[in-house]
Amino acid sequence: MNRFFSFLLLTLLITTTTTTANTANDTTALLRFQSQTDIHGTLLHNWTLPSPSTTPCSAHWLGVKCINNRVSALILPFLNLRGPITALASLPLLRLLDLRNNRLNGTLISITQCTNLKLIYLSGNDFSGKIPPEISSLRRLLRLDISNNNLEGSIPIQISNLTRLLTLRLQNNQLSGTIPKSLTVLENLKELNLSNNELYGLVPNGLYNKFGENSFDGNEGLCGAGSLPQCSYAQTVPSNPSSLPSSSPTDTIEEPREKKPRKGLSKGWVVAIVMVNVVVLLVVVSFMVAYYCGKYSRESYSMSGSEYGKRRSSYSSEKRVYANNGGGDSDGTSGTDRSKLVFFDRRKKFELEDLLRASAEMLGKGCLGTVYKAVLDDGIVVAVKRLKDANPCPRKEFEQYMDVIGKLKHPNMVKLRAYYYAKEEKLLVYDYLPNGSLYSLLHGNRGPGRIPLDWTTRISLVLGAARGLAHIHEEYADSRIPHGNVKSSNVLLDKNGVACISDFGLSLLLNPVHAIARLGGYKAPEQSEIKRLSQKSDVYSFGVLLLEVLTGRAPSEYPSPTRPRVEEEELAVDLPKWVRSVVRDEWTAEVFDQELLRYKNIEEELVSMLHVAMACVVPQPEKRPTMIEVVKLIEEIRVEQSPLGEDYDESRNSLSPSLATTEDGLPGY
């Protein structure tokens, strides 16, 4: 009996020691990951150990979930983390990995050692290299999303060993080679997306029939299924034979083998080759005739926006000059280069001619140009901004600024898809966001029949705008590039109602003094003296935006507070000054929008948000918080839903934005 208890005690001791050691290994792995991806220690702010006995699980580290004091999930999307993920290889019990939309880089080989992984979400990063064949070791994997990265090479056939896989998203990478036929054995697969890569060859009928054409869009070399072109031998072999991926014999189309070698071509082959050449020549000539006839005969641009339509002839004449002269301006670029749209990603592209042919409507005129909604022939909808004050900007300088704007990606920023540069014409092409602007939601249709903007939606929209602005400031912390034009009409809503900040970087196209004078953002007091934009002035502008959301007043409308002891009057003062005067006289309730006062039990949240706004609009720039700090302050104001008053009609509390066409209400883009 004594031996039994001794054995039991020894077993418990070994188990406890092993568990403690494993927990320590998890802690070491996470701290190493933090040191590699959060150099300044500001993103994973609570990843600290107050005492030796504390673990990531007991300390409730941001994004860390545990089972039995072992790390089972790491959920850290949209944090701008940068660096490799090699440290995560030491988390053997990890089941969920969600690191979407950061700036993580390196290869994916390390995650193949986390053999308990079930869910992997790594889209929207900068991972490169090949998809490791060792991924087949993740036998429990259900969902794999590594889209929107820089992965290359072929799709490993070993993925077909992941028999439990439900989702496989590989779109928007640089994957090449053929699609493994063995993917058809994944009977549980519900979602497959291979679009916008460099794949070629035969699409297995089983995959095409199950997932449809959209899963394979943007791969010009694919063929053989559905509406795709018929396969030829040339389509199944790359121009560089040495680049052929290694795969099983069933995954590629073998080269036809002749039974007997021939010294020359037969008469039939010669006739066939001649006929093919004649047909190709006729087709090319027909296209050239049709193209030039169409180009010279169209006198009006099909866009319905009047000003954009009038420019159709100037576009055509410009293109003719390029074609005839072969280029020849001082910027040293050819006519071919100059007449093309320059894209920033590998999504489905279109030509300048497609844009000129599109139907369109003018959304409005702003301080830097006119914005149009353009609907292309294939149904793609984009927003086109035609710049009016950037013509003096040289091509090289313009392209540098476009690179600054175009490389940024964040879920709370409007994406610049492409641009067009010519001496007398400059166009910016953005994703079209269909739900209008924060300005139109706040101020549109004030009066009978208006649908009020509820408190939950307001705080969600300002938080999204804050995150987008904070991303800009963080990305350009060293060069201190500001947004330069922060205002409610530049906060747009996508199809899901997510706030996206627009118009970033356009201030770079103007002389600093002109930018101060012309841009319509909310101006900080120091700008009248220093005559330049700054990230600190962005913070001030955002503070004014918060006040606009809280008060329901446009920054151009600043009535004085109504007090029983003072005769009602209207004073032309700025919004921050007006709010300060109301708060100083202890009439704080008069600050808030009457539409917000209809909700119950949100006074604390309203006052907390007011404190954030007032911290942003202090006159001294150095005393203002950073946008990262502003984001954290807003995130701490937790609102699950808008508490409704008894007399409030809930059926009216819905999002129904409308696009304004005035300059103040113009979607910024």
N, C-alpha and C positions, 0 to 999 in steps of 0.2 A: 504493500500500500504506500509506504514511504517513497519507494521508487517511482510509483505512478504519479504521486504529487510532485515529485522532483522533476519528472519528465514534463508534466503539464506546465509547471512554472517555467521551465527552460523554454518550452515551446512558446508560451506567451511572451517571454522576454525577447526571444528571437523575432517573433511577429511584430512586437512593438518597435523594436530597433529597426526592423526592415521598413515598417511604415513611416517611421520618422525620417529614415534615410531617403525614402522615395519622395516624401513631401519636401525635404531639403533640395532634392534634385529638381523638382518642379519649380521651386522658388528661384534656384540658381538659373534655370533656363529662362524664366520670365524676366529676371533682372538683366540677364545678358541681352535678351530681345529689346528691353527698354533702352539699354545703353547703345544699341545699334540703330534704333529707329526714332528715338526721342532724345536727341543730343542735349537740348536745353532743359529737359525735364519738365516742360510746361504742358505737354499734351496728356501724358499719363501722370497727372499731378498727384494722385493719391497712392501711387505705387511705392509705398514706404513701409518699413517694419519698425513700429514703435518700440518693440521689445523682442528679445531673442526667441521668445515662445510664439510670437505672432507669425502667421502664415498668410499667403495671398488669399486663402479662403476665409480665414477668420477676420482678416482686415477688410474684406469686401472690396478688393481692388477693382477699379473700373474695367468692365468688360470681361472679368474672370468669373466663371461659374465652376462649381466643384461638386463632386460626388465622393462621399467618404473622405473628405479632406484631400482629394486629388483633383488636379485641374482637368475638367472634362470639356470646357468650352472657352473659346477666346473670341469675343465679339467686339471689334473695334473699327467699325466703318466710319468713313468721312472724317478722319482725324489728321490728315496730312502727314502721317508717319512716313519716314523715308529710311531706306536701307534694306539689308537682306533679312531673310527669315530663317536663317540657318539654325538659330538657337532653338527653334520650335521642334527640331528633331528629337530633343530630349524630353518631350511630353508624350509618353507612350499611351496614356489613357485618353488623349484628346479625341473627342467625338465630333465637335462642331468648331469650324474655323471660319470666321467671317471677318475679313480684312478688306472689304470692298472700298473702292474709291479713295485710296491713299496714294502714296508715291513710292511704294515698296519696289525693290528691284532684285536683281540676281536671278538665279534659276529656281526651279521648283523641286529639285532633287531631295531637299531636306524633308518635305512633307511626306515623302513615300515611306519614311521610317515610322510615321505615326499610324500604325496599322489598324487602329480602332476608329479611324475617321469615318464618319457617315456623311457629313455635310461639309463641302468646301466651297466658299464664296470668295474668290480672289479677283473679281473683275475690276477694271478701271485702275490698274496699277501699271508699273513699268517692267514687269517680269520679261526676261528674254531667254534665249537658248531654246532647246527643244523640249517637248513634252517627254519626260523620262519614261522609258519602257517599264521601269520599276513601279510605275503607278499601279500595275496589276496586282501588287501586294496588298492594296487597300480593298480587300475582298468584301468589306462591309459597306462600301461607299454607295450612297443613294443619289447624291446630287453633286455634280462637278461643274462649277462655273469659273472658267479662267478666261473669259472673253475680255476684249478691249485691253490687250496687252501688246507686247512685241515678240510673241513667241513665233518661232520659225521651224523649218524642217517638216517632216511628214507626220501624219497622225499615226501613232504606234498601234500596230494591230493587237498589242497586248491589252488595249482597252476593252476588247471583246471578252476578256476574262472577268470583267466586273459585272457579273450576271445580275446583281441586284440594282444596277444603275437605273434611275428614273429620269434624270436630267443630265444632258451633256451640252454645255454651251461653250463653243470655241470661236465664236464670231469675232470679227474685227481684230485679227492677228495677221501674221505673215506666213501662215502655214502653206506648204506646197506639197506636191506629189498627188497621188491618187487617193480616193476615199476607200478605205479598207472594206472589202465586201463582207468581211467577218463581223462588221457592226450589225448586220441584219440578224445575228443570233441573239442580240440583246432584246429578249422578248418583253421585258418590263419597261423598256425605254419609252417614256411618254413625251419627252421634249428633246429635240435635236436642232441645233443651230450652228451651221458651218459657214454662214454668209460672210462676204467681204474678206476673203483670204486669197491665196494664189493657187488654189487647187485646180487640177485638170483631170481629164479622162472621164471614164464611164461612171455615171451615178447609178448605183444599184437600184433596180426597180422597186425592190422591197422598201428601201429607205425613202425614195421619192414618193411612192404611193401613200406611205404612212405619214410623212411629215410635210409634204407639199413643197412647192417651188421656192417659197420664201426662205426655207432653211438652207438654200444653196445659192441665193442671189449673190452677185458681186464676185463670182469666180468665173472669169471669161472662158476658161479652158474646159469647163464641164460640159458634158454632152450625153446624149443617148436616152434620156428619159423624159416623159411628158412633153412639155413645150420646148425643151432644150434642143439644140441642133443635133443632127445625127453625128455619130462619132466617125472620125477618119483616123487612120494610123497616125497622122501628124498631130492630131489632138491628144493622143495618148502618150506621146513621148516628148520630153522637154528638149529645148534647143541644146542643152549641155548634157549629153548622155551620162556623164559621170555623176550628175546630181540626182540620178534615179534613186528613190528610197528603197531600202531593203524591205521586202514584204514577201508574203507567201505567193506561190504561183497563181493562186485563185484571185489575187487582188489586182493583177495587171493584165493587160491584153498583150499576148505574145506577138512578136513580129512574124508576119507571114513568111513561110519558108518555101522556096521554089524547089520543085522536085529535081530539076536538072539545071546546072549552070548554063548560062547562055552567053555567047560572045557579043551579041548585040540585040537591039530591040526589033521585035517583029513589025511587019508592016501595019498590023492592026494597032499596035501601041503608038506608032508614029502618027497615024491618022487621029487617034484619040487625043494625043497631046496637042496637036495642031488645033483641033476643034475646041478643046478647053481654053487654049490661049486666045482664040478668036472671041469666044463667049466672054471671057474675063475682060478683054479689051473693050468690047461693046458695052459691058456693064459699067466700067470705069468712065468711059466717054459719056454715057447717059447720065450718070450721077453728076459729072462735072457740068454738063449743059444745064441740067435741072437746077443745080446749086447756084450757078451764076445768073441764070435767068430769074430765079426767085429772088436772089439778093438784089439785083438791080431794079426789079419791077416793083417790089414792095415799097411804097412811098410813105406808108404810115405804120406806126408801131401798134401792135394789137392790144397793148395794155390800155385799159380804160382810164387810168390816171392821166389827166390831161398833160401835165408838164413832162412826165416820163414818156408819154406818147410822142410829144413833139421832138424828143431827142432821138427818135428812131433814125431819122435821116442822118444825124450827125454821127451815130454809131456806124451806120453803113458807109458813109464817106470816109470815116477814119479807117475802117477795115480795108477799104479799097486802096487808100494811100499806103497802108502797110503792105498789101499784096503787090502793088505796083512797084514800090520803091524798095521792098525788101527790108524795111526798117531804116534807120538812119538818123535818129535824133541823137542829141548829145548824151543821152544815158546809155547808149551803146547796146541796146537790146534789139533783137530782130522783130520783124513784124509778126511772125508766128508767136513768139513769146508774148508779145504785147496784146494780142487779141484773145488770150486765153484767161479763163478763171483759174486762180491758184487755190487749191483745196488744202485743208489742214489734216484730213484724216482719210481713211480708206473706205469710207461709206460710199454708197452709190452716187456717182457723179453725173453731172450734166454739162453741156457746153454753153458758151455764151449765147450762141444762136438760139438754144432752147429757152434761155432766160428772156431774150428779146422777143421771142414768139409767144411768151406766156400771157395769159389773161391776168389782169391785175387791177387792184383798186388802191387808191391813195389813202393811207391811214392818217397822215397828217404831216405838218411841217414843224421842224424843231430848229434849234439854234445852229445845228451843224449840217442840216440837210433835210431831205424829204424821204419819208418811209413809205414803202409800198408792200402790199401783200401780193405775191406772185404765185399763181397756180400753173405749174408746168403741164405739158400734154400728158405725162404719165401719172399725174395726180400728186406729185410732190409739191408741197406748199412751203415756201420760204418767205422771209422778210428781207427786202432789199432796201438798203439805205444808200441814197445817192448824195454824196458829199458835195457841199457847195463852196466850202472855204478852205479846202486842202489842196487846191490846184497848184500853188507855188511849191509844194513839198516835192523834192527830188525823188526819183524812183527808188534809189538805194535806201534813202532815209525812210521813205514810206514803207518799204518792205521790212525794214528792221522793226518799225513800230507794229506792223501787222504780225510779225513773229512773236512779239511780246504779248499781243492780245490773243492770238490764235492758239498759243500753246497751253493756255490755262484751261483746265477742265474741273468743274465742280458742279454738284447737283443744284446749287443755288446761284449759278451764273448762266446767262444766256450764251450759248455757244456760237462763236464766229465760225461759219463753215468754210467760207471762201472770200476772196476779194478779186477785184479787177482793177488794173492800173493802166491808164493811158494819160497822155499829156493834158487832155481837156476833160477827162471823165474818170471818176473813181467811184467804184461800187463796193459795198460791203454786203455779204450774204449771210444771214443768220438763220438759225432755226426759228420757225414761226411759232409763237406762243399764243394760243387761241383765246385765253380768258381775260384779256385786258390788263389793266394796271391797278396798282393800289390806289392811285389817285382817283380813277373812275369809280372804284368801289366806295371810297370814302366820301366823295363829293358829288357823284353823279345822281341826278334826279332827287335832290333834297326837296322834300315836300310831300304832298299826297301821293300815295302809291309807291313810295320808296321802300325797297327791301333793306333794312338796316344791316350793317356789318357787325356781326356779334363779336363778343370779347375773345372767345376761343380762337376764332379765325384771325382776328387782329394780332394777337400775340404770336400765333403761328407764322404769320406773314412777316412780321418784324424780326422774328428769330431767324427765319430763312434768309432775309436780306442781310442781317448781321453776320451770319455764317459766310455768305458769299463775299462780303466786304472784308471780313477777317482773313479769308483765304487769300485775297489779293494782297493785303498788307503783309501777311506771313510769307507769301511767295516772293515778294519784292522788299523784304525787310532791309536788305543791304543797300539797294539802290533807292529805296523809299519812294517808289512810284506810287502815286495816289490814284484813286478812282477819278476824282476831279469833278464829278457831276452827279452827286448823290441827291435824289429827290424822289418823291412818291411816284411820279410818272415813269421813272426808270426802274421801278420794282414791278416786274411782270409776272403773270401767273401762267404756268404751263397747263396741260390738259388735265392734270391731277390736282390742280389748285396749289401747287408748290411755288413759293416765291423765288424768283430768279432776278438777280440784279443785272442791269444792262448798261450799255454805253461806256464800259470800262475802256480806258486807254485813248479815247478820242481826243482828250485834252492834249495828248502828246503831239498831235498834228498842228497845233496852234502855238504861236508865240505866247510865252507865259502871261504877258500883260493882256494880250487879246483873249486868252483863255479865261482869265478872271472876269473880263468885261462881258464876254459873249455866252459863256456856259450858264445854264439856268439852274444849277444846283444851289442849295442853301448856303450862303456865304458866311464864313467865320469872320469875326471882327478884325483879326490881324491881317486879313488879306488886303485890306485897303492900304496897309503900310508896306508889307513885304512884297506885294505884287506877284505872288506865286502860290501855286497849289501845294498842299502837303497832306500827308496821312493824318496829321492832327486836325487839319481843317475838314477832312472826311468825317472824323469822329464828331465834330461840331455839327456838320450837316446831318449826320445820322441822328444826333440828338434832337434836331429840329423836326426830323421825320417822326421820331417817337412822339414829340409833342403834338404833331399834326394828327397822329393816330389817336392820342388820348383826348384831345380837345375837339376833334372833328372839324377843325378850322384849317382852311388852306393858308399857307404862310403869307399870302398876299392880303389876308383878311384878319386884322388884329383889333377887334373892338375892345374897348376898356371894359372891365368887369362892372356889372350893375350892382350898386350898393344902395341900401335904403337912405343913407345919409348923403349920397352924392347924386347929383342930377345925371341921368343917363346921357352918355355922349359917345362919340366915336373918335378914337385917337389913332393916328397912323404910326404905331410903334411896332417893333419886331416881336415875333411870337415869344421867344424866350424872355424878353423884357416884360411882356404882358403877363406871362405866367408867374414870373418872379414877384411882380407887384401884387397879384392876386394872393399868392401864397403868403407873402409878407404881411398882408392885411388880414390874414386868417380867414380868407374866403375860398379855401382850397376846393370845396365842392363845386364851385362855379367854374373851375378849370375844365372839368371832364365833360365830354360829349353827352348830351341828354339821352342819346340812344343807349349809352353804356349804363346810365343810372337806372335803367329799367330792370337791370339784372340784380338779383339779391346776393348778398354776402361776397361781393368781389371788391369791397372797398380797400382791403389790405393789398390785394394784387394791383389795383389801380395806383395806390400810393407808392408801392414798391417800384412799379414801372416809371412813375413820375420821378422818383429819386435817381433812377438810371439815366433818364433823359436830362435832368438838371446837372448831373455829373459830366455829361458829354458837352454841355453848352457853357461851361465855365469860361470866362473871358481869357484866362491864361492858358495857352496851349499845353504847357508842360504839366498842368494839373489835370488834364483830361485823361481818362483811362484809355488803354489800347482797345482795339476792336475785339481781340481775344478775350480780354477781361469783360467787355460788354456782353459778349456771347454767354459767358459763364454766369453773369448777373441775371440775364434774362432766363437762362435755363433753370435757375433756382426759383423763379416765379412759376410754380407748377399749377397749371389749370387743366383739369381733366375735361371739363365741359362748361359751357356757359350756364350758370344757374339762372333759370328763367323766373321772372316775376309772375305773380298770379294773373296779372292783366295782360301778359305778353302773349301774342299770337305766335305760337311755335311754327305754324305752317308757313309763316312769312320769313322765318329765319333760315334762308338758304342762299347759296352763292349764285348770284345771277349778274355777272359783270357785263359791262358793255364797253365797247371801244369808243373812246372819244376821238374826235378829229381836230380839236383845237390844239394850239401849241402847248398849253398847260397840261392837257390830258393826253398828249402824244405818247404812245409806247416808245420808249427811248431807243432800244436796239443799239 
